[in-house]
Amino acid sequence: MDPTDGKVIKPMPKSGMSFDAIKEHLGKLEMPDPYAHFARAFRGPQDVQDVGKYAYERFMSDNGFFSLYLPYMQTIEQEVIAMGVSLLHPQENSTGNFTSGGTESNFSAMHAAREWAKINKPNVKNPNIVAPYTIHPSFQKGAEYLNMEVFTTDLDENGRGVAANIAAAINDDTVMVAASAPSWHYANIDPIPEIAAVASNAGLWMHVDGCIGSYISPFLEKLGQKLTPWDFRVPGVMSISGDLHKFGYCQKPASTIFWRDAQLQDYHYVSIDDPFLGPYKMAGFSGSRSAGPIFAAWAVFNYLGEEGYLRLTQRLLELKAKFNDGVNSIDGLRMWEVDVFPLHFHSEKAPTSEIYQGLSDKGWLMLGLVEPEAITIPIDPALTDEAADMLLADLREITETILKDGGGKKGNIRYG
Ligand SMILES: Cc1ncc(COP(=O)(O)O)c(C=O)c1O
């Protein structure tokens, strides 16, 4: 149901329900696995979930509001940041902040760039950002909040941004260039070295949206996959986002925003000297927040270590091969070639939106892309072979039926 469709009227109950009644009610709402797998992506296997859950529950009532001050919490948050940035070829003073998700991480970079430009580009009147058109909508959302504009540019034939197009779109009010490593849309890494060189030459802030890639690409590279360099080893990259709650396999909501240099981080902080309450400075946009996700991220990082992440990356590559073989063997379906994740496929014979609807009718909760139409398979290491086989079998049956009997209903493909 579209949440904007109807107004729910429910007064506060006069007396409370029993815990058992609450469990029963909520239990009935839970969507069944594996059909709802993608509502819960991205998760590690059960043991990793258990470790994160333990730390989360233990610290969920502690207020992350105090993470810049209270030593036990500050140490844990700083260790998560240090472990995270260690994956990204950090410079001597590279650092970061813990945020609530990719949207906040990208927002933080945009905000910092806007503040940085007040000092470094004082003639800017209406700050804008230039990015390939696959840049995630969190940038347009952030621009609304920050009174900025986003100009998007055309891609090459493989769905990657083009440095020359970015260069052509920059104007006197541009403060930031942003690109993806990878984009959700094509799961390909933009040519970050070329784009960062354009940004540097124009004296602009360069941000890499690594929400998907920051916790998987380093391990893909260690396993021998050749990827375009995209992290702090690329000169000119000033900030990188990286979602712990995607391929970090940490409990939601959790992400990181990394700064090439601690001096850039200064533009992130908003310090208020409140005449009544005293100094007010937070790690990110939130005030009060649960410390649960911070402790959970620390626990998951330490539990998995590099070896664990490599093992889970290997598992994802097995699942990728399984879906590549399985989907491509169905008449008319084509998996897309991707640098990283997620996986997408489209149909060359039956309309993709009808296949999407067929999957929904069988109970599968899937995501997709509107232009060009595609169905997304956001695999994670919690997806079992049995579940993957069930999905592939349903996909085969649905596609064959549509091809044989003609069109069904078109589904309303959406990303989120
Ligand atoms: C490339 C990219 N950036 C940013 C985001 C936003 O992340 P979140 O949903 O955690 O706010 C996403 C989410 O899918 C993404 O794929």
The ligand as a Gaussian input file, in Angstrom:
#p B3LYP/6-31G(d) Opt

LIG

0 1
 C       25.195000       4.670000      -4.325000
 C       24.295000       4.953000      -3.152000
 N       24.468000       6.090000      -2.469000
 C       23.689000       6.396000      -1.424000
 C       22.685000       5.555000      -1.005000
 C       21.806000       5.945000       0.147000
 O       21.990000       5.087000       1.225000
 P       20.931000       4.984000       2.420000
 O       19.723000       4.333000       1.853000
 O       21.661000       4.172000       3.433000
 O       20.644000       6.363000       2.911000
 C       22.477000       4.352000      -1.688000
 C       21.422000       3.413000      -1.287000
 O       21.133000       2.431000      -1.940000
 C       23.307000       4.043000      -2.797000
 O       23.130000       2.916000      -3.495000

